[in-house]
Amino acid sequence: MTYTPVRSGFTGPSAKIGGSTDYHIDLKLLESLPIAEKVKALDALASQYRSIGREIEFSNPSVAGARWSSEADLADKVDLLNRAATAHGHSQHPGWQSVDFYVPFKGKSRFEEGAVEGASIFIPGVPGGKVTRGEGGGYGYFSEASDPSGKVLFRVGHGDIGRPEEESVVAVSPTGSTPAGQTDLGAGVSDKADRLLETVLGTLLADYAKGRKAPEIPTEKEEKEKGITRDELKEILALKKEEESRKEAETAEAKRFGQFVSALEATKARMAQASAQAMQAFKSPTSLV
């Protein structure tokens, strides 16, 4: 089966995710699901995070610091997944395998400022199934992914309740395509813009979590240390504006083409009517007198 990652909120501080450790993600996989399917689900998530420059890093004892690699041998992935689930000993749920992880940027430690704050959270969507969202129960903002029969295969939680998604239920296409509204920043915007935006948001949230009343404008030295500059932020906005302009132009062009086709059809109808009248007049010459 091919799983479709569906965005399901964002990482947040402890007070907004159900009281657990800041900015981590809790993923639960149905225990009866074949191990090969569990690996496929993790691979799908890892691929999605990799597209925005992030990696899955497990955090519980005995697996802390280990990162998921889709390129690893199947046996190694199975071993890491099972060890990560075993390490989740502080909270066991019958019928489920649970793993805790962070999604820091590649090349950055999860302990670095801005590396994990405000990161997108994804859940493996099942083709033909749906993703249902909610909040509470010590799980913060959470989502469940069910198959076409309604059986829940995955759960993900500890999202920021202050940043929910717009829809409470999302249908996953049987073809495995990304649900509408789930592509970060909108279709067509570059992965670089995705990464820059996540970095900027993460940095701002990190500043706020440190007790500042409001995000402050960083100095040039701070910008250099964090790897984000005003020019790069402008680049994000420029990319978004360019994408919006392109979509507006495509919409206008489609509208003009539709008007042209309508006018052409109207002309065709008038010509057919005129032709019919001419033929009728030809057959009945007296009508011309």
C-alpha positions in Angstrom: 0.0 0.0 0.0 1.2 3.5 -0.7 0.5 6.0 2.0 -0.2 9.7 1.5 1.2 12.1 4.2 -1.5 14.5 5.4 -0.5 17.5 7.4 -2.1 17.4 10.8 -1.0 20.5 12.8 2.3 21.7 14.1 4.6 21.1 17.0 4.2 23.3 20.0 5.3 24.0 23.6 4.2 21.7 26.4 1.3 23.9 27.6 -0.3 23.7 24.2 0.2 20.0 23.3 -1.3 18.2 26.3 1.5 18.7 28.8 4.1 16.5 27.3 7.7 17.4 26.2 8.0 20.6 24.1 7.9 20.2 20.3 7.9 16.4 20.1 5.5 14.2 18.0 3.8 11.0 19.2 2.9 8.5 16.4 0.9 5.3 17.0 0.7 2.4 14.6 -1.9 -0.3 14.8 0.0 -3.3 16.3 -1.7 -5.8 14.0 -0.6 -4.0 10.9 2.1 -6.0 9.0 5.6 -4.8 9.8 6.2 -4.1 6.1 3.2 -1.7 6.1 4.5 0.1 9.2 7.9 0.6 7.5 6.2 1.9 4.4 4.3 4.4 6.5 7.5 5.7 8.2 9.2 5.8 4.8 6.3 8.0 3.5 6.6 10.3 6.4 10.3 10.5 6.1 10.1 11.4 2.4 7.6 14.2 3.2 9.8 15.6 5.9 12.8 15.3 3.7 11.1 17.4 1.1 11.1 20.3 3.5 14.6 19.7 4.8 13.7 17.8 8.0 14.5 14.3 9.4 12.7 12.0 11.8 14.8 11.7 15.0 13.7 9.3 17.8 14.0 10.6 21.3 13.2 7.9 23.9 16.0 6.1 25.9 18.0 3.5 23.9 17.1 5.1 20.5 17.6 8.8 21.4 19.3 10.5 18.5 18.7 7.7 15.9 17.3 9.1 12.7 15.1 7.2 10.2 16.6 6.6 6.8 14.4 5.4 4.0 17.6 4.1 2.2 18.5 1.8 5.0 18.0 -2.0 4.7 14.6 -3.3 5.5 16.0 -5.4 8.4 17.6 -2.3 9.9 14.4 -0.3 9.6 12.4 -3.0 11.2 14.9 -3.2 14.1 14.9 0.5 14.7 11.1 0.7 14.6 10.7 -2.1 17.1 13.3 -0.6 19.4 11.7 2.8 19.2 8.3 1.3 20.2 9.9 -0.7 23.0 11.6 2.5 24.3 8.1 4.1 24.6 7.7 2.3 27.9 6.4 5.3 29.8 3.0 5.1 28.0 1.7 1.8 26.6 -1.6 1.4 24.8 -2.9 -2.1 24.1 -3.2 -2.8 20.4 -0.8 0.0 19.4 2.9 0.6 18.9 3.9 4.1 19.9 7.0 6.0 19.0 8.2 9.5 20.0 10.3 11.7 17.7 11.3 15.2 16.7 11.7 16.5 13.1 14.8 18.7 13.2 16.3 20.2 10.1 18.9 18.0 8.4 22.4 18.8 9.7 21.0 20.4 12.9 20.6 19.1 16.4 17.1 19.0 17.8 18.5 21.0 20.7 19.4 23.9 18.5 17.1 26.9 18.6 14.6 26.9 15.8 15.4 23.3 14.8 12.1 21.7 15.9 9.7 24.6 16.9 6.6 25.0 14.8 7.4 22.1 12.5 4.6 20.5 10.4 3.2 17.3 11.7 2.1 14.6 9.2 0.1 11.4 9.5 0.1 8.5 6.9 -3.2 8.9 5.0 -4.7 5.6 3.8 -5.8 5.6 0.1 -9.6 5.7 0.0 -9.8 6.4 3.8 -10.0 9.5 5.8 -8.2 11.6 8.4 -10.2 12.8 11.4 -8.9 15.5 13.8 -9.6 16.6 17.3 -8.0 17.8 20.5 -7.8 17.0 24.2 -7.3 14.0 26.4 -3.7 14.9 27.2 -2.9 14.4 23.5 -3.0 18.0 22.3 -4.1 18.5 18.7 -4.3 15.0 17.2 -5.4 13.1 14.1 -6.5 9.5 13.2 -6.1 7.9 9.8 -8.6 5.2 8.9 -8.9 2.9 5.9 -11.9 2.7 3.6 -13.6 0.3 6.1 -13.3 2.8 8.9 -10.6 0.9 10.8 -8.1 3.3 12.4 -4.5 2.4 11.4 -2.5 5.4 12.6 -2.8 8.2 15.2 -0.5 11.2 15.7 -0.7 13.7 18.5 0.8 16.4 20.7 0.2 19.1 18.1 -0.3 22.7 19.0 -4.0 23.3 19.9 -3.5 26.9 18.9 -2.7 26.0 15.3 -5.4 23.6 14.1 -6.1 22.6 10.5 -9.2 24.1 8.8 -11.1 20.8 8.3 -12.0 18.3 11.0 -12.3 15.5 8.4 -10.2 15.0 5.3 -10.9 12.4 2.6 -7.8 10.7 1.2 -7.9 10.0 -2.6 -8.0 6.4 -3.6 -5.2 7.2 -6.0 -3.0 8.4 -3.1 -2.8 12.0 -4.2 -2.4 14.8 -1.7 -5.7 16.1 -0.3 -6.7 19.6 -1.3 -5.2 22.3 0.9 -2.5 20.0 2.4 0.5 21.1 0.3 2.6 23.5 2.4 2.4 27.0 0.9 0.3 25.8 -2.0 1.2 23.7 -5.1 4.0 25.1 -7.2 6.0 26.8 -4.4 9.5 25.5 -4.2 10.8 23.2 -1.4 13.3 25.9 -0.6 10.5 28.3 0.3 8.9 25.6 2.4 12.1 25.1 4.3 12.7 28.8 4.8 9.2 29.4 6.1 9.4 26.5 8.5 12.8 27.8 9.7 11.5 31.4 10.2 8.4 30.2 12.1 10.5 27.9 14.2 12.9 30.7 15.1 10.1 33.0 16.1 8.4 30.4 18.2 11.7 29.6 19.9 12.1 33.3 20.8 8.6 33.4 22.2 9.1 30.3 24.2 12.1 31.9 25.9 9.8 34.4 27.5 9.9 37.4 25.1 6.6 39.3 25.0 6.7 39.3 21.2 9.1 38.1 18.5 11.9 40.6 18.1 13.6 41.6 14.9 17.0 39.8 14.9 20.2 41.7 14.5 22.4 41.0 11.5 24.7 38.9 13.7 21.7 36.8 14.9 20.5 36.4 11.4 23.8 35.0 10.3 24.0 32.6 13.2 20.4 31.4 12.6 21.0 31.1 8.9 18.0 33.3 7.9 18.3 36.8 6.5 15.8 39.5 5.7 16.6 38.9 2.0 15.7 35.3 2.4 12.4 36.2 4.1 11.7 38.6 1.3 12.4 35.7 -1.1 9.7 33.6 0.5 7.2 36.4 0.1 8.3 37.0 -3.5 7.8 33.3 -4.3 4.3 33.3 -2.8 3.4 36.5 -4.6 4.8 35.1 -7.9 2.7 31.9 -7.4 -0.4 33.9 -6.7 0.1 36.0 -9.8 0.6 32.9 -11.9 -2.6 31.4 -10.6 -4.5 34.6 -11.2 -3.1 34.8 -14.8 -4.1 31.2 -15.4 -7.6 31.8 -14.1 -8.0 34.9 -16.2 -6.7 33.0 -19.3 -9.1 30.2 -18.6 -12.0 32.7 -18.3 -11.0 34.4 -21.6 -10.8 31.0 -23.4 -14.2 30.1 -22.0 -15.7 33.3 -23.3 -14.1 32.7 -26.7 -15.5 29.2 -26.9 -19.0 30.5 -25.9 -18.8 33.2 -28.6 -17.7 30.7 -31.1 -20.6 28.4 -30.2 -23.0 31.3 -30.5 -21.6 32.2 -33.9 -21.8 28.6 -35.0 -25.5 28.5 -33.9 -26.3 31.7 -35.8 -24.6 30.5 -38.9 -26.5 27.2 -38.8 -29.8 29.1 -38.4 -29.0 31.4 -41.3 -28.0 28.4 -43.4 -31.3 26.7 -42.6 -33.2 29.8 -43.5 -31.4 30.2 -46.8 -32.1 26.5 -47.7 -35.7 27.0 -46.9 -35.9 30.1 -49.0 -34.1 28.3 -51.9 -36.7 25.5 -51.8 -39.6 28.0 -51.7 -38.8 30.9 -54.1 -42.2 32.5 -53.6 -41.2 33.4 -50.1 -38.8 35.9 -51.7 -41.5 37.8 -53.5 
